[in-house]
Amino acid sequence: MLGAVGQTVFLLRFVYQWLYSERQGTSVLPLGFWVVSLAGSLLILGYAVLRLDYVLLLGNAFGTVVYARNILLLRREQQAA
């Protein structure tokens, strides 16, 4: 239970940032941050699958979507410039 709550709180900071970026129409953090976040999240997801750790799976699955979305926002912004 503690792990699930911890993952949820950790994830909420990215949800907050994601919603903020969506309202602004641009990502407010640099591309490198999101690339490293996505890579780390995918590695953790792989680990979670091997260990059948549902807390890690749930906690990182949504984060992976947020990281990918911010990469898309930044790429769109760079192409428009």
N, CA, C and O atoms as a CHARMM CRD file, in Angstrom:
* protein
*
  324
    1    1 MET  N      0.82800  -1.20200   0.00000 PROA 1      0.00000
    2    1 MET  CA     0.00000   0.00000   0.00000 PROA 1      0.00000
    3    1 MET  C      0.87200   1.26500   0.00000 PROA 1      0.00000
    4    1 MET  O      0.59000   2.22400  -0.71900 PROA 1      0.00000
    5    2 LEU  N      1.91100   1.25000   0.80000 PROA 2      0.00000
    6    2 LEU  CA     2.81100   2.40700   0.86500 PROA 2      0.00000
    7    2 LEU  C      3.44700   2.67600  -0.50300 PROA 2      0.00000
    8    2 LEU  O      3.56700   3.82800  -0.92000 PROA 2      0.00000
    9    3 GLY  N      3.85200   1.61400  -1.19200 PROA 3      0.00000
   10    3 GLY  CA     4.44800   1.77200  -2.51600 PROA 3      0.00000
   11    3 GLY  C      3.47200   2.38100  -3.50200 PROA 3      0.00000
   12    3 GLY  O      3.85000   3.23200  -4.30700 PROA 3      0.00000
   13    4 ALA  N      2.21600   1.95400  -3.44800 PROA 4      0.00000
   14    4 ALA  CA     1.19400   2.48600  -4.35100 PROA 4      0.00000
   15    4 ALA  C      0.94400   3.97000  -4.08100 PROA 4      0.00000
   16    4 ALA  O      0.81700   4.76000  -5.01600 PROA 4      0.00000
   17    5 VAL  N      0.87500   4.34100  -2.82500 PROA 5      0.00000
   18    5 VAL  CA     0.66600   5.75200  -2.47500 PROA 5      0.00000
   19    5 VAL  C      1.87400   6.58300  -2.91000 PROA 5      0.00000
   20    5 VAL  O      1.71100   7.67000  -3.46200 PROA 5      0.00000
   21    6 GLY  N      3.07400   6.08000  -2.66600 PROA 6      0.00000
   22    6 GLY  CA     4.28400   6.78100  -3.06600 PROA 6      0.00000
   23    6 GLY  C      4.35100   6.98700  -4.57000 PROA 6      0.00000
   24    6 GLY  O      4.69000   8.07500  -5.03500 PROA 6      0.00000
   25    7 GLN  N      4.03200   5.95000  -5.33100 PROA 7      0.00000
   26    7 GLN  CA     4.03000   6.06100  -6.79500 PROA 7      0.00000
   27    7 GLN  C      2.99300   7.08500  -7.25500 PROA 7      0.00000
   28    7 GLN  O      3.24800   7.85800  -8.17900 PROA 7      0.00000
   29    8 THR  N      1.84700   7.08900  -6.62400 PROA 8      0.00000
   30    8 THR  CA     0.78100   8.02300  -6.99400 PROA 8      0.00000
   31    8 THR  C      1.21200   9.46700  -6.74900 PROA 8      0.00000
   32    8 THR  O      1.02400  10.32600  -7.61100 PROA 8      0.00000
   33    9 VAL  N      1.78500   9.73500  -5.58400 PROA 9      0.00000
   34    9 VAL  CA     2.23600  11.08500  -5.26900 PROA 9      0.00000
   35    9 VAL  C      3.34800  11.50200  -6.23300 PROA 9      0.00000
   36    9 VAL  O      3.34300  12.62700  -6.73200 PROA 9      0.00000
   37   10 PHE  N      4.28900  10.61500  -6.49400 PROA 10     0.00000
   38   10 PHE  CA     5.37200  10.90000  -7.43100 PROA 10     0.00000
   39   10 PHE  C      4.82100  11.21400  -8.81800 PROA 10     0.00000
   40   10 PHE  O      5.27900  12.14700  -9.47700 PROA 10     0.00000
   41   11 LEU  N      3.85300  10.44500  -9.25000 PROA 11     0.00000
   42   11 LEU  CA     3.25200  10.63700 -10.56500 PROA 11     0.00000
   43   11 LEU  C      2.47900  11.94900 -10.65200 PROA 11     0.00000
   44   11 LEU  O      2.44900  12.57500 -11.71200 PROA 11     0.00000
   45   12 LEU  N      1.86400  12.37000  -9.57100 PROA 12     0.00000
   46   12 LEU  CA     1.06000  13.59200  -9.59400 PROA 12     0.00000
   47   12 LEU  C      1.87000  14.82800  -9.96300 PROA 12     0.00000
   48   12 LEU  O      1.32800  15.76700 -10.54600 PROA 12     0.00000
   49   13 ARG  N      3.15800  14.84500  -9.63300 PROA 13     0.00000
   50   13 ARG  CA     3.96400  16.00600 -10.01900 PROA 13     0.00000
   51   13 ARG  C      4.09800  16.09300 -11.52400 PROA 13     0.00000
   52   13 ARG  O      4.15900  17.19300 -12.07300 PROA 13     0.00000
   53   14 PHE  N      4.14500  14.95800 -12.20600 PROA 14     0.00000
   54   14 PHE  CA     4.21800  14.97600 -13.65200 PROA 14     0.00000
   55   14 PHE  C      2.85700  15.26000 -14.27900 PROA 14     0.00000
   56   14 PHE  O      2.77500  15.88900 -15.33400 PROA 14     0.00000
   57   15 VAL  N      1.80400  14.80400 -13.64000 PROA 15     0.00000
   58   15 VAL  CA     0.46400  15.12400 -14.13000 PROA 15     0.00000
   59   15 VAL  C      0.24200  16.62500 -14.04600 PROA 15     0.00000
   60   15 VAL  O     -0.30100  17.23000 -14.97000 PROA 15     0.00000
   61   16 TYR  N      0.65800  17.22000 -12.94900 PROA 16     0.00000
   62   16 TYR  CA     0.54800  18.67100 -12.78200 PROA 16     0.00000
   63   16 TYR  C      1.31900  19.39400 -13.88700 PROA 16     0.00000
   64   16 TYR  O      0.80000  20.31600 -14.51600 PROA 16     0.00000
   65   17 GLN  N      2.56300  18.96700 -14.11400 PROA 17     0.00000
   66   17 GLN  CA     3.38400  19.60000 -15.14000 PROA 17     0.00000
   67   17 GLN  C      2.77000  19.39700 -16.52100 PROA 17     0.00000
   68   17 GLN  O      2.77100  20.31500 -17.34100 PROA 17     0.00000
   69   18 TRP  N      2.25400  18.21600 -16.78300 PROA 18     0.00000
   70   18 TRP  CA     1.64100  17.88900 -18.07400 PROA 18     0.00000
   71   18 TRP  C      0.44300  18.80500 -18.32700 PROA 18     0.00000
   72   18 TRP  O      0.33300  19.40200 -19.39800 PROA 18     0.00000
   73   19 LEU  N     -0.44800  18.91700 -17.35100 PROA 19     0.00000
   74   19 LEU  CA    -1.62300  19.77600 -17.51700 PROA 19     0.00000
   75   19 LEU  C     -1.21300  21.24100 -17.70100 PROA 19     0.00000
   76   19 LEU  O     -1.82100  21.96500 -18.48800 PROA 19     0.00000
   77   20 TYR  N     -0.19500  21.66400 -16.98300 PROA 20     0.00000
   78   20 TYR  CA     0.31300  23.02700 -17.13200 PROA 20     0.00000
   79   20 TYR  C      0.83800  23.24900 -18.54900 PROA 20     0.00000
   80   20 TYR  O      0.55500  24.27000 -19.17700 PROA 20     0.00000
   81   21 SER  N      1.60500  22.28200 -19.04000 PROA 21     0.00000
   82   21 SER  CA     2.14300  22.37900 -20.40100 PROA 21     0.00000
   83   21 SER  C      1.02800  22.37700 -21.44400 PROA 21     0.00000
   84   21 SER  O      1.09500  23.11200 -22.42900 PROA 21     0.00000
   85   22 GLU  N      0.01000  21.55900 -21.22800 PROA 22     0.00000
   86   22 GLU  CA    -1.11500  21.51600 -22.16700 PROA 22     0.00000
   87   22 GLU  C     -1.81400  22.87500 -22.22500 PROA 22     0.00000
   88   22 GLU  O     -2.16000  23.34800 -23.30700 PROA 22     0.00000
   89   23 ARG  N     -2.02200  23.49500 -21.08100 PROA 23     0.00000
   90   23 ARG  CA    -2.66400  24.82000 -21.04700 PROA 23     0.00000
   91   23 ARG  C     -1.80800  25.86900 -21.74300 PROA 23     0.00000
   92   23 ARG  O     -2.33000  26.75800 -22.41600 PROA 23     0.00000
   93   24 GLN  N     -0.49600  25.76500 -21.58100 PROA 24     0.00000
   94   24 GLN  CA     0.42200  26.71100 -22.20200 PROA 24     0.00000
   95   24 GLN  C      0.62500  26.41400 -23.68800 PROA 24     0.00000
   96   24 GLN  O      1.03600  27.28800 -24.45300 PROA 24     0.00000
   97   25 GLY  N      0.33300  25.16600 -24.09300 PROA 25     0.00000
   98   25 GLY  CA     0.53900  24.76200 -25.48100 PROA 25     0.00000
   99   25 GLY  C      1.99100  24.46100 -25.80700 PROA 25     0.00000
  100   25 GLY  O      2.35700  24.33000 -26.97500 PROA 25     0.00000
  101   26 THR  N      2.81800  24.35000 -24.77300 PROA 26     0.00000
  102   26 THR  CA     4.23900  24.04700 -24.95800 PROA 26     0.00000
  103   26 THR  C      4.76400  23.36100 -23.69700 PROA 26     0.00000
  104   26 THR  O      4.24400  23.55700 -22.59900 PROA 26     0.00000
  105   27 SER  N      5.79500  22.56300 -23.88400 PROA 27     0.00000
  106   27 SER  CA     6.42500  21.93200 -22.72800 PROA 27     0.00000
  107   27 SER  C      7.30600  22.95600 -22.02900 PROA 27     0.00000
  108   27 SER  O      8.00800  23.72700 -22.68400 PROA 27     0.00000
  109   28 VAL  N      7.27200  22.96500 -20.71900 PROA 28     0.00000
  110   28 VAL  CA     8.02600  23.95800 -19.96400 PROA 28     0.00000
  111   28 VAL  C      9.36800  23.42400 -19.45300 PROA 28     0.00000
  112   28 VAL  O     10.07000  24.11900 -18.71900 PROA 28     0.00000
  113   29 LEU  N      9.72400  22.21100 -19.83100 PROA 29     0.00000
  114   29 LEU  CA    11.02200  21.63100 -19.48600 PROA 29     0.00000
  115   29 LEU  C     11.75000  21.24800 -20.77400 PROA 29     0.00000
  116   29 LEU  O     11.10200  21.01800 -21.79500 PROA 29     0.00000
  117   30 PRO  N     13.09200  21.17400 -20.74800 PROA 30     0.00000
  118   30 PRO  CA    13.83600  20.88500 -21.97100 PROA 30     0.00000
  119   30 PRO  C     13.63100  19.45100 -22.46200 PROA 30     0.00000
  120   30 PRO  O     13.28200  18.55200 -21.69700 PROA 30     0.00000
  121   31 LEU  N     13.86000  19.27300 -23.75400 PROA 31     0.00000
  122   31 LEU  CA    13.67500  17.96900 -24.39800 PROA 31     0.00000
  123   31 LEU  C     14.48200  16.87700 -23.71300 PROA 31     0.00000
  124   31 LEU  O     13.97700  15.77100 -23.51800 PROA 31     0.00000
  125   32 GLY  N     15.72500  17.16300 -23.34400 PROA 32     0.00000
  126   32 GLY  CA    16.57300  16.15600 -22.71000 PROA 32     0.00000
  127   32 GLY  C     15.95900  15.57400 -21.44800 PROA 32     0.00000
  128   32 GLY  O     16.08700  14.37800 -21.18700 PROA 32     0.00000
  129   33 PHE  N     15.29800  16.40800 -20.67000 PROA 33     0.00000
  130   33 PHE  CA    14.63500  15.92900 -19.45400 PROA 33     0.00000
  131   33 PHE  C     13.60200  14.85400 -19.79000 PROA 33     0.00000
  132   33 PHE  O     13.51200  13.82700 -19.11800 PROA 33     0.00000
  133   34 TRP  N     12.82400  15.11300 -20.84300 PROA 34     0.00000
  134   34 TRP  CA    11.76600  14.17300 -21.21200 PROA 34     0.00000
  135   34 TRP  C     12.31500  12.90400 -21.84200 PROA 34     0.00000
  136   34 TRP  O     11.76300  11.82400 -21.63600 PROA 34     0.00000
  137   35 VAL  N     13.38900  13.01900 -22.60400 PROA 35     0.00000
  138   35 VAL  CA    13.99700  11.84100 -23.21900 PROA 35     0.00000
  139   35 VAL  C     14.56300  10.91800 -22.13500 PROA 35     0.00000
  140   35 VAL  O     14.35300   9.70600 -22.17100 PROA 35     0.00000
  141   36 VAL  N     15.27600  11.50000 -21.18000 PROA 36     0.00000
  142   36 VAL  CA    15.82400  10.69600 -20.07400 PROA 36     0.00000
  143   36 VAL  C     14.68800  10.09300 -19.23800 PROA 36     0.00000
  144   36 VAL  O     14.76800   8.93700 -18.82400 PROA 36     0.00000
  145   37 SER  N     13.64600  10.86700 -18.99600 PROA 37     0.00000
  146   37 SER  CA    12.49500  10.36800 -18.23200 PROA 37     0.00000
  147   37 SER  C     11.83300   9.20200 -18.95100 PROA 37     0.00000
  148   37 SER  O     11.49300   8.19800 -18.32500 PROA 37     0.00000
  149   38 LEU  N     11.64700   9.33000 -20.26800 PROA 38     0.00000
  150   38 LEU  CA    11.02700   8.26200 -21.04300 PROA 38     0.00000
  151   38 LEU  C     11.89100   7.00800 -21.04000 PROA 38     0.00000
  152   38 LEU  O     11.38100   5.90300 -20.86000 PROA 38     0.00000
  153   39 ALA  N     13.18900   7.17400 -21.23800 PROA 39     0.00000
  154   39 ALA  CA    14.09500   6.02100 -21.23300 PROA 39     0.00000
  155   39 ALA  C     14.07300   5.32400 -19.87900 PROA 39     0.00000
  156   39 ALA  O     13.97700   4.09800 -19.81200 PROA 39     0.00000
  157   40 GLY  N     14.16200   6.09600 -18.80200 PROA 40     0.00000
  158   40 GLY  CA    14.12000   5.50300 -17.46100 PROA 40     0.00000
  159   40 GLY  C     12.81500   4.80400 -17.17300 PROA 40     0.00000
  160   40 GLY  O     12.79100   3.72900 -16.57500 PROA 40     0.00000
  161   41 SER  N     11.72600   5.42000 -17.60300 PROA 41     0.00000
  162   41 SER  CA    10.41700   4.82700 -17.37900 PROA 41     0.00000
  163   41 SER  C     10.26700   3.51000 -18.13700 PROA 41     0.00000
  164   41 SER  O      9.71400   2.54600 -17.60800 PROA 41     0.00000
  165   42 LEU  N     10.75300   3.47100 -19.36100 PROA 42     0.00000
  166   42 LEU  CA    10.68100   2.22500 -20.13700 PROA 42     0.00000
  167   42 LEU  C     11.53100   1.12800 -19.50600 PROA 42     0.00000
  168   42 LEU  O     11.13400  -0.03700 -19.49800 PROA 42     0.00000
  169   43 LEU  N     12.68800   1.49000 -18.98200 PROA 43     0.00000
  170   43 LEU  CA    13.52500   0.50800 -18.28900 PROA 43     0.00000
  171   43 LEU  C     12.83000  -0.01600 -17.02800 PROA 43     0.00000
  172   43 LEU  O     12.85100  -1.21600 -16.75500 PROA 43     0.00000
  173   44 ILE  N     12.22200   0.88600 -16.26900 PROA 44     0.00000
  174   44 ILE  CA    11.50000   0.46400 -15.06100 PROA 44     0.00000
  175   44 ILE  C     10.31000  -0.40900 -15.43200 PROA 44     0.00000
  176   44 ILE  O     10.02000  -1.38300 -14.73700 PROA 44     0.00000
  177   45 LEU  N      9.61600  -0.07600 -16.51800 PROA 45     0.00000
  178   45 LEU  CA     8.50500  -0.91600 -16.96000 PROA 45     0.00000
  179   45 LEU  C      8.99200  -2.31800 -17.31200 PROA 45     0.00000
  180   45 LEU  O      8.33800  -3.30700 -16.97900 PROA 45     0.00000
  181   46 GLY  N     10.13500  -2.40500 -17.98100 PROA 46     0.00000
  182   46 GLY  CA    10.70300  -3.72100 -18.29000 PROA 46     0.00000
  183   46 GLY  C     11.00300  -4.51100 -17.02600 PROA 46     0.00000
  184   46 GLY  O     10.71400  -5.70500 -16.94800 PROA 46     0.00000
  185   47 TYR  N     11.57800  -3.84700 -16.04600 PROA 47     0.00000
  186   47 TYR  CA    11.87300  -4.47100 -14.75900 PROA 47     0.00000
  187   47 TYR  C     10.58400  -4.91600 -14.06900 PROA 47     0.00000
  188   47 TYR  O     10.50800  -6.01700 -13.52300 PROA 47     0.00000
  189   48 ALA  N      9.57900  -4.05100 -14.10100 PROA 48     0.00000
  190   48 ALA  CA     8.30100  -4.37100 -13.45900 PROA 48     0.00000
  191   48 ALA  C      7.64800  -5.59000 -14.10700 PROA 48     0.00000
  192   48 ALA  O      7.05200  -6.41700 -13.41800 PROA 48     0.00000
  193   49 VAL  N      7.75900  -5.70100 -15.41600 PROA 49     0.00000
  194   49 VAL  CA     7.19600  -6.86400 -16.11500 PROA 49     0.00000
  195   49 VAL  C      7.92600  -8.12700 -15.68200 PROA 49     0.00000
  196   49 VAL  O      7.29200  -9.14500 -15.40500 PROA 49     0.00000
  197   50 LEU  N      9.25300  -8.07200 -15.62100 PROA 50     0.00000
  198   50 LEU  CA    10.02800  -9.24100 -15.20800 PROA 50     0.00000
  199   50 LEU  C      9.69200  -9.67300 -13.78100 PROA 50     0.00000
  200   50 LEU  O      9.66200 -10.86700 -13.48100 PROA 50     0.00000
  201   51 ARG  N      9.44200  -8.70400 -12.90800 PROA 51     0.00000
  202   51 ARG  CA     9.15200  -9.00400 -11.49700 PROA 51     0.00000
  203   51 ARG  C      7.66000  -9.13800 -11.20900 PROA 51     0.00000
  204   51 ARG  O      7.27100  -9.48700 -10.09400 PROA 51     0.00000
  205   52 LEU  N      6.81900  -8.86100 -12.21300 PROA 52     0.00000
  206   52 LEU  CA     5.36300  -8.83700 -12.03600 PROA 52     0.00000
  207   52 LEU  C      4.96600  -7.90400 -10.88900 PROA 52     0.00000
  208   52 LEU  O      4.15500  -8.25300 -10.03100 PROA 52     0.00000
  209   53 ASP  N      5.55300  -6.72500 -10.90000 PROA 53     0.00000
  210   53 ASP  CA     5.30500  -5.72600  -9.86400 PROA 53     0.00000
  211   53 ASP  C      4.25900  -4.74100 -10.37700 PROA 53     0.00000
  212   53 ASP  O      4.56200  -3.84300 -11.16200 PROA 53     0.00000
  213   54 TYR  N      3.03200  -4.92700  -9.92300 PROA 54     0.00000
  214   54 TYR  CA     1.91100  -4.13500 -10.43400 PROA 54     0.00000
  215   54 TYR  C      1.97500  -2.67000 -10.01400 PROA 54     0.00000
  216   54 TYR  O      1.47800  -1.80300 -10.73300 PROA 54     0.00000
  217   55 VAL  N      2.57300  -2.38300  -8.87200 PROA 55     0.00000
  218   55 VAL  CA     2.72300  -0.99200  -8.43900 PROA 55     0.00000
  219   55 VAL  C      3.62200  -0.24500  -9.42200 PROA 55     0.00000
  220   55 VAL  O      3.28400   0.85100  -9.86800 PROA 55     0.00000
  221   56 LEU  N      4.76200  -0.83700  -9.75700 PROA 56     0.00000
  222   56 LEU  CA     5.65400  -0.20500 -10.72400 PROA 56     0.00000
  223   56 LEU  C      5.01700  -0.11700 -12.10700 PROA 56     0.00000
  224   56 LEU  O      5.17900   0.88500 -12.80400 PROA 56     0.00000
  225   57 LEU  N      4.30200  -1.14800 -12.50000 PROA 57     0.00000
  226   57 LEU  CA     3.63600  -1.13700 -13.80500 PROA 57     0.00000
  227   57 LEU  C      2.64700   0.02300 -13.89900 PROA 57     0.00000
  228   57 LEU  O      2.68700   0.81000 -14.84500 PROA 57     0.00000
  229   58 LEU  N      1.77900   0.11700 -12.93300 PROA 58     0.00000
  230   58 LEU  CA     0.77000   1.18200 -12.96100 PROA 58     0.00000
  231   58 LEU  C      1.39400   2.56200 -12.79700 PROA 58     0.00000
  232   58 LEU  O      0.99800   3.51700 -13.46600 PROA 58     0.00000
  233   59 GLY  N      2.36100   2.65700 -11.91000 PROA 59     0.00000
  234   59 GLY  CA     2.98300   3.94700 -11.64600 PROA 59     0.00000
  235   59 GLY  C      3.76500   4.49400 -12.82800 PROA 59     0.00000
  236   59 GLY  O      3.83100   5.70900 -13.01700 PROA 59     0.00000
  237   60 ASN  N      4.35400   3.62000 -13.62000 PROA 60     0.00000
  238   60 ASN  CA     5.18300   4.07400 -14.72900 PROA 60     0.00000
  239   60 ASN  C      4.47500   4.05600 -16.07400 PROA 60     0.00000
  240   60 ASN  O      4.90900   4.74300 -16.99900 PROA 60     0.00000
  241   61 ALA  N      3.41200   3.29900 -16.20700 PROA 61     0.00000
  242   61 ALA  CA     2.69800   3.25200 -17.48800 PROA 61     0.00000
  243   61 ALA  C      2.14200   4.62800 -17.85100 PROA 61     0.00000
  244   61 ALA  O      2.32200   5.09100 -18.97700 PROA 61     0.00000
  245   62 PHE  N      1.47800   5.27400 -16.91700 PROA 62     0.00000
  246   62 PHE  CA     0.90900   6.58800 -17.19700 PROA 62     0.00000
  247   62 PHE  C      2.00700   7.62900 -17.38400 PROA 62     0.00000
  248   62 PHE  O      1.90000   8.49300 -18.25400 PROA 62     0.00000
  249   63 GLY  N      3.05400   7.55500 -16.58000 PROA 63     0.00000
  250   63 GLY  CA     4.16800   8.48000 -16.71600 PROA 63     0.00000
  251   63 GLY  C      4.80500   8.39900 -18.09300 PROA 63     0.00000
  252   63 GLY  O      5.20200   9.41900 -18.65600 PROA 63     0.00000
  253   64 THR  N      4.90600   7.19800 -18.63500 PROA 64     0.00000
  254   64 THR  CA     5.47400   7.01600 -19.96700 PROA 64     0.00000
  255   64 THR  C      4.66900   7.78600 -21.01100 PROA 64     0.00000
  256   64 THR  O      5.23600   8.37600 -21.93000 PROA 64     0.00000
  257   65 VAL  N      3.35800   7.77600 -20.86700 PROA 65     0.00000
  258   65 VAL  CA     2.49600   8.52500 -21.78600 PROA 65     0.00000
  259   65 VAL  C      2.75600  10.02900 -21.64500 PROA 65     0.00000
  260   65 VAL  O      2.83400  10.74300 -22.64500 PROA 65     0.00000
  261   66 VAL  N      2.88800  10.50400 -20.41700 PROA 66     0.00000
  262   66 VAL  CA     3.14800  11.92300 -20.17000 PROA 66     0.00000
  263   66 VAL  C      4.48700  12.33200 -20.77500 PROA 66     0.00000
  264   66 VAL  O      4.58100  13.38500 -21.40600 PROA 66     0.00000
  265   67 TYR  N      5.51800  11.52100 -20.59400 PROA 67     0.00000
  266   67 TYR  CA     6.83800  11.84500 -21.12700 PROA 67     0.00000
  267   67 TYR  C      6.78800  11.91600 -22.65100 PROA 67     0.00000
  268   67 TYR  O      7.31000  12.85300 -23.25400 PROA 67     0.00000
  269   68 ALA  N      6.16000  10.92300 -23.26200 PROA 68     0.00000
  270   68 ALA  CA     6.05900  10.90300 -24.72600 PROA 68     0.00000
  271   68 ALA  C      5.27500  12.11300 -25.23500 PROA 68     0.00000
  272   68 ALA  O      5.64800  12.71100 -26.24400 PROA 68     0.00000
  273   69 ARG  N      4.21100  12.47100 -24.55700 PROA 69     0.00000
  274   69 ARG  CA     3.40000  13.62700 -24.97000 PROA 69     0.00000
  275   69 ARG  C      4.21100  14.92200 -24.90900 PROA 69     0.00000
  276   69 ARG  O      4.11000  15.75600 -25.80900 PROA 69     0.00000
  277   70 ASN  N      5.00900  15.09700 -23.86300 PROA 70     0.00000
  278   70 ASN  CA     5.83300  16.29300 -23.76100 PROA 70     0.00000
  279   70 ASN  C      6.89900  16.33100 -24.85300 PROA 70     0.00000
  280   70 ASN  O      7.22700  17.41000 -25.34900 PROA 70     0.00000
  281   71 ILE  N      7.44200  15.18600 -25.23600 PROA 71     0.00000
  282   71 ILE  CA     8.39300  15.14000 -26.34700 PROA 71     0.00000
  283   71 ILE  C      7.70100  15.58800 -27.63100 PROA 71     0.00000
  284   71 ILE  O      8.27300  16.34600 -28.41500 PROA 71     0.00000
  285   72 LEU  N      6.47900  15.12500 -27.84400 PROA 72     0.00000
  286   72 LEU  CA     5.72200  15.54600 -29.03300 PROA 72     0.00000
  287   72 LEU  C      5.44100  17.04900 -29.01000 PROA 72     0.00000
  288   72 LEU  O      5.56100  17.71300 -30.04000 PROA 72     0.00000
  289   73 LEU  N      5.07000  17.59000 -27.85100 PROA 73     0.00000
  290   73 LEU  CA     4.82200  19.02900 -27.75000 PROA 73     0.00000
  291   73 LEU  C      6.07800  19.83200 -28.09700 PROA 73     0.00000
  292   73 LEU  O      6.00700  20.82300 -28.82400 PROA 73     0.00000
  293   74 LEU  N      7.21600  19.40000 -27.57800 PROA 74     0.00000
  294   74 LEU  CA     8.45700  20.11400 -27.85900 PROA 74     0.00000
  295   74 LEU  C      8.85000  20.01600 -29.33400 PROA 74     0.00000
  296   74 LEU  O      9.30400  20.99700 -29.92100 PROA 74     0.00000
  297   75 ARG  N      8.67800  18.85500 -29.92300 PROA 75     0.00000
  298   75 ARG  CA     9.01200  18.68600 -31.34600 PROA 75     0.00000
  299   75 ARG  C      8.11100  19.56200 -32.20500 PROA 75     0.00000
  300   75 ARG  O      8.57100  20.18000 -33.16400 PROA 75     0.00000
  301   76 ARG  N      6.83700  19.61400 -31.86300 PROA 76     0.00000
  302   76 ARG  CA     5.89300  20.45200 -32.60600 PROA 76     0.00000
  303   76 ARG  C      6.30100  21.91900 -32.50100 PROA 76     0.00000
  304   76 ARG  O      6.25500  22.66200 -33.48200 PROA 76     0.00000
  305   77 GLU  N      6.70000  22.32400 -31.29400 PROA 77     0.00000
  306   77 GLU  CA     7.13900  23.70400 -31.07700 PROA 77     0.00000
  307   77 GLU  C      8.40900  24.01500 -31.86700 PROA 77     0.00000
  308   77 GLU  O      8.53100  25.09700 -32.44200 PROA 77     0.00000
  309   78 GLN  N      9.35000  23.07900 -31.89900 PROA 78     0.00000
  310   78 GLN  CA    10.59300  23.29200 -32.63000 PROA 78     0.00000
  311   78 GLN  C     10.35300  23.36700 -34.13400 PROA 78     0.00000
  312   78 GLN  O     11.02000  24.13500 -34.82700 PROA 78     0.00000
  313   79 GLN  N      9.41100  22.58200 -34.64400 PROA 79     0.00000
  314   79 GLN  CA     9.10900  22.61300 -36.07000 PROA 79     0.00000
  315   79 GLN  C      8.39800  23.90100 -36.46400 PROA 79     0.00000
  316   79 GLN  O      8.55200  24.36800 -37.59200 PROA 79     0.00000
  317   80 ALA  N      7.63200  24.47600 -35.56400 PROA 80     0.00000
  318   80 ALA  CA     6.90000  25.71000 -35.84200 PROA 80     0.00000
  319   80 ALA  C      7.83500  26.92200 -35.82100 PROA 80     0.00000
  320   80 ALA  O      7.54000  27.94800 -36.43500 PROA 80     0.00000
  321   81 ALA  N      8.95500  26.80200 -35.11900 PROA 81     0.00000
  322   81 ALA  CA     9.87800  27.94700 -34.98200 PROA 81     0.00000
  323   81 ALA  C     10.74700  28.15200 -36.20000 PROA 81     0.00000
  324   81 ALA  O     11.56500  29.07200 -36.22700 PROA 81     0.00000
